[in-house]
Amino acid sequence: MMNTNSVFVGSKVMGNSWFSAILAVLELVLGFAMLSFPMLLGTAAVWVAGFVLLVLGVVHLFHVFTRAGQRLWSLFSGVLYLVVGSAMVLLPFSSMALLTLVIGIALLAGGILRLITAVNLRAQPGTPWRVFNAIVSLVLGAMVVWSWPNSSLWLIGTIIAVEMIFSGWALLFLSLTPQPKQA
């Protein structure tokens, strides 16, 4: 006699893995397509972030009238969100340039901190990997800052597209991995 529970579970897992594989291929295709248009993807990301900040600004300003104890903070953060969100929507290329510079400086600062950590933990195992990580962060940060503002035309879109590609590969391999049978 056939156990209908295991058939249902098996078909449910099979259906989910096929659906995941289709999503993964779609994410891979879109990632590679967007890698061809990094400026378009970067601009779209800045616009979306700007609109999100505009909505958050309105929500925080609404809180000025509904929360007695945090009015000043809600007013400050609401106005800040509205100003930054408006700038991102109205001046996307300038916003991309500023965000790119911040990313480059953050990579440099992270690389310096990683190098300091590696020196402080040099007796610990894995120090060469810490140094390698620090050097990669420093080189990437220097590349971004050195080529700024030209790097702002491609950096954000390229990062998002590469993330989509790696996420798609991971999802594809996970969906193709045989699932254990449940009893």
C-alpha positions as CSV (number, residue, x, y, z in Angstrom):
1,M,0.0,0.0,0.0
2,M,1.3,3.4,-0.9
3,N,1.8,6.1,1.8
4,T,0.0,9.2,0.4
5,N,1.8,11.4,2.9
6,S,5.2,10.7,1.4
7,V,4.0,11.2,-2.1
8,F,2.5,14.6,-1.2
9,V,5.7,15.6,0.6
10,G,7.8,14.3,-2.3
11,S,5.8,16.2,-5.0
12,K,5.8,19.3,-2.8
13,V,9.6,19.3,-2.5
14,M,9.9,18.5,-6.3
15,G,7.6,21.3,-7.2
16,N,9.5,23.8,-5.0
17,S,12.8,22.8,-6.4
18,W,11.6,23.2,-10.0
19,F,10.1,26.6,-9.1
20,S,13.4,27.6,-7.3
21,A,15.4,26.5,-10.4
22,I,13.2,28.6,-12.7
23,L,13.6,31.6,-10.3
24,A,17.3,31.0,-10.2
25,V,17.6,31.0,-14.0
26,L,15.5,34.1,-14.2
27,E,17.7,35.8,-11.6
28,L,20.8,34.7,-13.6
29,V,19.5,36.0,-16.9
30,L,18.4,39.3,-15.3
31,G,21.8,39.6,-13.5
32,F,23.8,39.1,-16.7
33,A,21.5,41.5,-18.6
34,M,21.8,44.2,-15.9
35,L,25.6,43.7,-15.9
36,S,25.4,45.1,-19.5
37,F,23.6,48.2,-18.2
38,P,25.1,49.1,-14.8
39,M,24.3,52.8,-15.0
40,L,20.6,52.0,-15.7
41,L,20.5,49.6,-12.7
42,G,22.4,52.0,-10.5
43,T,20.0,54.9,-11.3
44,A,17.0,52.7,-10.7
45,A,18.4,51.6,-7.4
46,V,19.0,55.2,-6.3
47,W,15.4,56.2,-7.4
48,V,13.9,53.3,-5.5
49,A,15.9,54.1,-2.4
50,G,14.9,57.8,-2.8
51,F,11.2,56.9,-3.0
52,V,11.5,54.7,0.1
53,L,13.1,57.5,2.0
54,L,10.3,59.9,0.9
55,V,7.7,57.4,2.3
56,L,9.7,57.0,5.5
57,G,9.9,60.8,5.8
58,V,6.1,61.1,5.6
59,V,5.7,58.4,8.1
60,H,8.1,60.0,10.6
61,L,6.4,63.4,10.1
62,F,3.0,61.7,10.8
63,H,4.6,60.5,14.1
64,V,5.2,64.1,15.1
65,F,1.5,64.4,15.6
66,T,0.9,61.0,17.1
67,R,3.8,60.4,19.6
68,A,4.1,62.8,22.4
69,G,7.5,61.7,23.7
70,Q,9.5,61.6,20.5
71,R,8.2,64.6,18.5
72,L,11.6,66.3,18.1
73,W,13.3,63.1,16.9
74,S,10.4,62.3,14.5
75,L,10.5,65.8,13.1
76,F,14.3,65.7,12.6
77,S,14.4,62.3,11.0
78,G,11.3,62.9,8.9
79,V,12.8,66.1,7.5
80,L,16.1,64.4,6.9
81,Y,14.5,61.5,5.1
82,L,12.5,63.9,2.9
83,V,15.5,66.0,2.0
84,V,17.8,63.0,1.2
85,G,14.9,61.1,-0.6
86,S,14.1,64.2,-2.7
87,A,17.8,64.6,-3.6
88,M,18.0,61.0,-4.6
89,V,14.9,61.2,-6.8
90,L,15.6,64.6,-8.3
91,L,19.4,64.3,-8.6
92,P,20.1,60.5,-9.2
93,F,23.5,60.9,-10.8
94,S,24.8,63.2,-8.1
95,S,23.4,60.8,-5.5
96,M,25.1,57.9,-7.2
97,A,28.3,59.8,-7.2
98,L,28.1,60.6,-3.5
99,L,27.1,57.1,-2.6
100,T,30.0,55.7,-4.7
101,L,32.4,57.9,-2.9
102,V,31.0,56.8,0.5
103,I,31.4,53.1,-0.6
104,G,35.0,53.7,-1.7
105,I,35.9,55.4,1.6
106,A,34.1,52.7,3.6
107,L,36.1,50.0,1.7
108,L,39.3,51.9,2.5
109,A,38.4,52.3,6.2
110,G,37.3,48.6,6.4
111,G,40.6,47.5,4.8
112,I,42.6,49.6,7.3
113,L,40.6,48.1,10.2
114,R,41.1,44.6,8.9
115,L,44.8,45.2,8.5
116,I,45.0,46.5,12.1
117,T,43.0,43.4,13.3
118,A,45.3,41.1,11.3
119,V,48.4,42.7,12.9
120,N,46.9,42.4,16.4
121,L,45.9,38.8,15.9
122,R,49.0,37.7,14.0
123,A,49.6,34.8,16.4
124,Q,46.1,33.4,15.6
125,P,45.5,31.0,12.8
126,G,44.1,32.5,9.6
127,T,46.2,35.7,9.7
128,P,47.2,35.4,6.1
129,W,43.5,35.3,5.1
130,R,42.9,38.4,7.2
131,V,45.7,40.2,5.5
132,F,44.5,39.1,2.1
133,N,41.0,40.3,3.0
134,A,42.4,43.7,4.1
135,I,44.5,44.1,0.9
136,V,41.5,43.3,-1.3
137,S,39.3,45.9,0.6
138,L,42.1,48.5,0.3
139,V,42.7,47.8,-3.4
140,L,38.9,47.9,-4.2
141,G,38.5,51.1,-2.1
142,A,41.5,52.8,-3.8
143,M,40.1,51.8,-7.2
144,V,36.7,53.3,-6.5
145,V,38.1,56.5,-4.9
146,W,40.9,57.0,-7.5
147,S,38.5,56.7,-10.4
148,W,35.7,58.8,-8.8
149,P,33.4,60.3,-10.0
150,N,33.6,58.2,-13.2
151,S,33.3,55.0,-11.1
152,S,29.9,56.2,-10.0
153,L,28.5,55.5,-13.4
154,W,29.1,51.7,-13.1
155,L,29.9,50.7,-9.5
156,I,26.4,50.5,-7.8
157,G,24.8,48.8,-10.8
158,T,27.7,46.4,-11.2
159,I,27.5,45.5,-7.5
160,I,23.8,44.8,-7.7
161,A,24.1,42.8,-10.9
162,V,27.0,40.7,-9.6
163,E,25.0,40.0,-6.4
164,M,22.0,38.9,-8.6
165,I,24.3,36.5,-10.5
166,F,25.8,34.9,-7.4
167,S,22.4,34.7,-5.7
168,G,21.0,33.1,-8.8
169,W,23.8,30.5,-8.9
170,A,23.4,29.7,-5.3
171,L,19.7,29.3,-5.7
172,L,20.1,27.1,-8.8
173,F,22.6,24.8,-7.0
174,L,20.4,24.6,-3.9
175,S,17.3,23.8,-6.1
176,L,19.3,21.0,-7.9
177,T,20.6,19.5,-4.7
178,P,18.7,16.3,-3.9
179,Q,16.4,16.7,-1.0
180,P,16.3,14.1,1.7
181,K,13.1,12.0,1.7
182,Q,10.8,12.6,4.7
183,A,9.1,9.7,6.3
